[in-house]
Amino acid sequence: MSDATDTGPVLAADGTPLKRSLQRALRAQKLRALALIAPLLIFILVTFIAPIADMLFRSVENQIVSETLPRTVIALKEWDAGTGEAPGEAVFAALAADMKVAVEAKTHTKVAVRLNYQKTGIASLFRKSGRQVKRWDLGADAPFREKFLDIDEDWGDVEVWQTIKTYSSPYTAGYFLNSVDLELGPDGMQAVDEDLAIYRLLFNRTIFMSLVIMGSCVLLGYPIAFLLANLPLRSSNLLMILVLLPFWTSLLVRTSSWKVLLQQQGVINDILVWAGLVDDANRLVMINNQFGTIVAMTHILLPFMILPLYSVMKTIPPSYVRAAKSLGATNWTAFWRVYFPQSVPGIGAGCILVFILAIGYYITPELVGGTDGTFISNRIAYHISRSGNWGLGAALGTILLAVVLVLYWVYDKIVGIDNVSLG
Amino acid sequence: MELPPYATPGQRIWHYGFKVICALIFFFLIAPILVIIPLSFNAEDFFTFTPGMLAFKAEAYSLKHYEDFLTNPDWQQALRNSVQIAPVATILSVSLGTLAAVGLSQPHVPFRRPIMAILISPMIVPLIISAAGMYFFYSRIGLQGTYSGVVLAHAALGIPFVIITVTATLVGFDDSLTRASASLGADPVRTFFKVQMPLILPGVISGGLFAFITSFDEVVVVLFVGSAGQKTLPWQMFTGLREQISPTILAVATILVAISIALLTTVEILRRRSEKLRGMSPG
């Protein structure tokens, strides 16, 4: 090279500095990549992320009370429940005005249903009063306090007013409190009535049963994964089909076969009776209880345990165990001290995967769980499709979602989400 | 797993004991699926083996449950709905998913991890939560209870599988091939279809099969997002199992098992072919 007199930047062919030219190329590349991803990203954001966000929003949203009864809510601000008396004429006048509008728009039943979740009886109170208020003249018929009390003396009940006041803010933590068997009372949080307190029990049961299912999956999955990883490739591929076939079979097919097998007139009971192990008169009850759910879900989730275990065991070099044995270890010591510790990541991955899938399960517990084998997801479905208490369903869903996301975060740390293998 | 000739009796017992345990677990895995096949040919409306069936009498077996499936309008409507929903959802998720997977496999993608997390999320979130959210949101925008609503929901659920399988195939993809094609004058679209697509096709097809089976087997989301007009085969099975359990379910289940076997075989063949193409496994 001759003496370089040009100390300026290196130039690309078109005369622009190379650095800038490279940056431009890189930017173009990034933009192209994003342009390819964008359609799908938008699709997922609209069809999937927006619904999840909507659910999160609904778990705290409570605008219906302040929207339907705006005047009452304002008037109630001055009222103090501590006096032990129902509010005065001003509040009742506001209520009459609000009710009049609400009855016209037919929204008074909605707010009544909303408040009824918190205090039973309010729904009928509102409906009954709605019919009467329709005929009133707001200008001439005052005072309204007596008139409301004439319709139903419950209007004099402090608790009714307390409920309206407590749930008048546009956003509420009430649904979340309900999800853990608490409610908003006059002095902040309080426990709900014992016969209504079911959610902690359900959460505990969901977690307990998922742990049992996870444990039985480890017990059944470990030997299979070990066998598959240590057989010659040809025979292990053949046996792998026996694991993959259940994995690919429809969930409903597997659930229905368990329903057929486990019922009292089903195949298993028939065999037990035939073998003389069980008396024909008292056949075993194996379905519509926790046992049925655990058996069926262990069967359904077992492939999710075997596959990650297998992929980890496949990477354990057989020479380690041989080395241990040549140094005098017994078969058991070689397995327990050398092989097993290396397979622990596989157990971890499989356990988290099975646990995550188990706690969100809906179909199988619904079909074979009866009453004491149902999960929290069944309660969510109940609130959305039958009771209509969407807020509580959304709050329960949000809690479940948070648990699952935390577990996935752990899974990602241990295994990496990109390493999820499919079949 | 060979037993050495010098094994002690204890080792022998353990060796065979282990095999017996494994055989029992395999039995647990596979028997529940196989047992419904003979039961679906039951001539009676029972869910267990009749004495006649155990004695292999021809009159104890019949095709009447299959006949019911093929003639009953409820089941036929469900089958029609399933066949109309699953393929459209699959096409949607495969086309959008493949495009995005190609984008994600480029060397410089900003925000790769968060984007990947969002795209995979439909697989992570429990179905009941997706179903609840979709029910709320789709009723707001008027998609609840419509055919398009169910198709969009199923397409969203199938996308993670397409992304995972196609990006996995693209890991072994040699980028100089697309550059070579471009230097020979092909535009990006032509390069994609003539060079890249044939090589990643096995991944795309198995991703598509996963997406198809996801939609075809899906029941939770369709229960919430769909209305009676979108009653699919799994939905019909679900109500059948919950309310009046009829042996026709076993006939349908047998047909679905046959479909699963066909799909599993296809995916296995594709996987091996793809590994061979990319030179990842010998043979």
Interface residues (C-beta under 8 A of the other chain):
Chain A: L26 Q29 K30 R32 A33 L34 A35 L36 I37 P39 L40 L41 F43 I44 L45 T47 F48 I49 A50 P51 I52 A53 D54 M55 R58 L220 P223 I224 L227 N230 L231 L239 I241 L242 V243 L244 L245 P246 W248 T249 S250 L251 L252 V253 R254 T255 S256 S257 W258 K259 V260 L261 Q263 Q265 G266 V267 D270 H299 L302 P303 N331 I356 I359 G360 Y361 Y362 I363 E366 L367 S377 I380 A381 I384 S385 W390 G393 A394 G397 L400 L401 V404 L405 Y408 I417 D418 V420 L422 G423
Chain B: M1 Q11 W14 F18 I21 C22 I25 F26 F28 L29 I30 P32 I33 V35 I36 L39 F46 F47 T48 F49 L92 L96 G97 L99 A100 V102 G103 L104 Q106 P107 H108 V109 P110 I115 M116 A117 I118 L119 I120 S121 P122 M123 I124 V125 P126 L127 I128 I129 S130 A131 A132 G133 M134 Y135 F136 F137 Y138 R140 L152 A153 A155 A156 I159 F161 I164 T165 T167 S206 F210 I213 F216 D217 V219 V220 L223 F224 P234 M237 F238 L241 R242 I245 I249 L250 A253 L256 V257 S260 I261 L263 L264 V267 E268 R271
